[in-house]
Amino acid sequence: MTITAKIDTSSALAGLETLRGGLRASLARSMAVAGGEVIRDEAKARATVESGRWQSSFYLAFRDGESTDKQVMYSVSWNSRIAPHGHLQEFGHWQTHQAIKLPNGEWISGERLKSPKWQAANPALRPAFEATKQRAQTAMLDRARVRLPELLAEASE
C-alpha cells in the first residue's frame, strides 16, 4: 500500500516562479523528503514491537516515473521483501491455519483451523498519515526556509 498525499504549499512558494526549473525541483524534493520522513517515522513508531521486521520495513522513496517538472512524487510504504505479510498487518486477514512460534522467533503454519478466525488489522501507515498531516506540512515549510537561501546562494555563484 502506498499513500499519496497532496499537501498544498503553493502559498508558501508564491513568488518562486523566478527560480530556474532545477532549483525549484531541488527545493520541492527537499521539502517532500522532510514531509515524507515525518510520515515514515510515525509509521515505524506505530508498528507493533513484536513484529520487528514490520517496523524496519518502512521506507521513503522518490518516484522517478511519476515525477515531473510540475510535481515531485515520493512513496512512503513498506518493503514487501522484508515484511511480506505487511498487508495482513495493515488491513487484517482471516487466519485459516494454526500459527506456531518457533524457539528462534519465526512463525510457521500448523494445522488447518476448523473455522477461520478474523485477525484484526494493526495498521501503522494509514494512521501515521492521518496523525502527521499537519506536522509533515510544517516540516516541509521549515525545510523550505532552510533550503531556499542555500539554493539562491548557489545560483548566484
Backbone torsions as a table, in degrees:
resi	resn	phi	psi	omega
1	MET	NA	134.9	176.0
2	THR	-124.6	133.1	177.1
3	ILE	-97.4	129.2	175.3
4	THR	-103.2	120.2	-179.6
5	ALA	-114.3	134.9	174.3
6	LYS	-113.8	110.6	178.6
7	ILE	-111.6	119.8	-175.5
8	ASP	-80.1	113.6	177.2
9	THR	-116.6	17.1	-175.4
10	SER	-60.8	-38.4	-179.9
11	SER	-67.7	-36.2	179.3
12	ALA	-70.5	-27.5	-177.3
13	LEU	-100.4	7.2	179.4
14	ALA	-57.8	137.5	179.5
15	GLY	91.3	-3.2	-179.5
16	LEU	-91.3	8.6	179.7
17	GLU	-59.9	-22.4	-178.6
18	THR	-74.5	-16.0	177.6
19	LEU	-69.5	139.2	175.5
20	ARG	-64.7	156.1	-176.2
21	GLY	-50.8	-42.8	-178.3
22	GLY	-65.6	-39.6	179.0
23	LEU	-69.4	-40.6	178.5
24	ARG	-62.9	-43.9	179.4
25	ALA	-64.8	-38.8	178.7
26	SER	-63.9	-40.8	177.4
27	LEU	-65.0	-44.4	-179.8
28	ALA	-62.3	-41.6	179.4
29	ARG	-65.2	-42.3	178.4
30	SER	-60.7	-42.5	-179.9
31	MET	-66.1	-43.2	-179.1
32	ALA	-63.4	-38.5	178.5
33	VAL	-64.2	-43.8	179.9
34	ALA	-59.1	-44.5	178.5
35	GLY	-69.0	-41.4	179.4
36	GLY	-64.1	-36.2	178.5
37	GLU	-63.7	-36.7	178.0
38	VAL	-62.4	-46.5	-179.1
39	ILE	-66.7	-46.1	179.8
40	ARG	-59.4	-46.2	-178.3
41	ASP	-65.5	-35.6	176.9
42	GLU	-67.6	-39.3	177.6
43	ALA	-62.7	-42.2	177.4
44	LYS	-61.3	-40.6	-179.5
45	ALA	-68.1	-31.2	-178.7
46	ARG	-84.0	-17.2	179.2
47	ALA	-67.9	142.2	-177.1
48	THR	-65.0	144.8	-178.7
49	VAL	-67.6	-34.5	-176.8
50	GLU	-65.7	-17.1	178.7
51	SER	-114.1	74.2	-175.0
52	GLY	-58.8	-34.3	179.0
53	ARG	-66.9	-33.0	177.0
54	TRP	-62.8	-45.2	179.5
55	GLN	-61.5	-45.5	-174.5
56	SER	-78.3	-5.6	-174.7
57	SER	-87.4	-11.0	-177.6
58	PHE	-71.8	140.7	-177.6
59	TYR	-144.9	165.0	173.9
60	LEU	-123.8	126.2	-176.8
61	ALA	-140.1	142.4	176.1
62	PHE	-71.9	136.1	179.2
63	ARG	-103.9	86.2	-174.8
64	ASP	-59.5	-44.2	-177.0
65	GLY	-67.4	-20.9	-177.9
66	GLU	-107.4	-4.9	178.8
67	SER	-89.1	145.8	179.7
68	THR	-133.6	-174.8	175.3
69	ASP	-66.7	-24.2	-175.8
70	LYS	-94.8	-22.9	-179.4
71	GLN	-146.0	149.2	179.5
72	VAL	-116.0	130.0	-177.1
73	MET	-117.7	133.9	173.2
74	TYR	-128.8	154.2	175.8
75	SER	-113.8	140.2	166.8
76	VAL	-117.8	119.0	-177.2
77	SER	-157.0	-168.8	174.4
78	TRP	-114.6	151.6	179.4
79	ASN	-83.3	115.3	-176.1
80	SER	-72.9	-13.9	174.1
81	ARG	-76.9	-34.3	179.1
82	ILE	-80.5	-42.0	-179.2
83	ALA	-126.7	77.0	-174.6
84	PRO	-63.5	-17.5	-179.7
85	HIS	-108.5	23.3	179.8
86	GLY	-57.8	-37.0	179.6
87	HIS	-63.2	-29.3	177.9
88	LEU	-69.4	-38.2	176.4
89	GLN	-66.4	-45.9	-173.5
90	GLU	-69.9	-35.9	-172.7
91	PHE	-115.7	-10.8	-175.0
92	GLY	85.6	167.8	-177.6
93	HIS	-166.5	165.6	173.8
94	TRP	-90.5	124.7	177.0
95	GLN	-88.2	120.5	-177.0
96	THR	-105.5	-15.9	-179.4
97	HIS	-129.0	155.3	176.1
98	GLN	-64.1	138.7	177.9
99	ALA	-101.5	127.5	-177.8
100	ILE	-121.0	126.9	178.6
101	LYS	-94.9	123.6	180.0
102	LEU	-80.2	161.4	179.0
103	PRO	-58.0	-27.3	179.2
104	ASN	-82.1	1.6	177.2
105	GLY	96.3	-10.8	179.1
106	GLU	-78.2	155.7	179.0
107	TRP	-110.3	141.8	174.5
108	ILE	-131.6	162.4	177.5
109	SER	-88.6	136.5	176.9
110	GLY	-103.9	-142.1	-178.3
111	GLU	-66.6	153.6	176.7
112	ARG	-68.2	135.5	177.7
113	LEU	-73.3	148.8	178.3
114	LYS	-61.0	-40.3	175.1
115	SER	-139.7	136.7	-178.6
116	PRO	-60.2	148.8	175.6
117	LYS	-125.4	141.8	-176.0
118	TRP	-76.7	127.7	173.5
119	GLN	-102.5	114.2	-176.4
120	ALA	-62.7	152.3	177.2
121	ALA	-66.2	147.5	173.5
122	ASN	-127.8	67.1	-170.1
123	PRO	-68.9	150.9	176.3
124	ALA	-124.8	-45.9	-173.0
125	LEU	-70.3	-48.0	-178.2
126	ARG	-63.2	-48.2	178.3
127	PRO	-67.3	-30.0	177.9
128	ALA	-63.6	-42.6	178.8
129	PHE	-63.0	-48.1	-178.4
130	GLU	-62.1	-38.1	-176.5
131	ALA	-75.6	-21.8	-171.6
132	THR	-113.8	7.4	-177.2
133	LYS	-51.0	-50.7	-177.3
134	GLN	-68.9	-42.5	178.6
135	ARG	-63.3	-37.8	179.1
136	ALA	-64.8	-43.8	179.1
137	GLN	-64.0	-41.3	177.7
138	THR	-62.6	-42.7	178.7
139	ALA	-62.5	-37.9	179.0
140	MET	-65.1	-44.9	-179.9
141	LEU	-68.2	-37.9	176.2
142	ASP	-61.8	-41.4	179.0
143	ARG	-64.6	-38.2	178.8
144	ALA	-63.4	-38.4	179.9
145	ARG	-64.4	-30.6	178.6
146	VAL	-84.1	-46.0	-171.4
147	ARG	-75.5	-34.9	-177.2
148	LEU	-59.1	-49.2	177.7
149	PRO	-60.9	-34.2	177.3
150	GLU	-63.5	-45.8	-179.7
151	LEU	-65.4	-41.3	178.9
152	LEU	-64.5	-36.9	178.0
153	ALA	-66.7	-41.0	178.5
154	GLU	-65.1	-37.7	-178.2
155	ALA	-68.6	-31.4	-177.1
156	SER	-81.7	-10.9	-179.3
157	GLU	-75.4	NA	NA
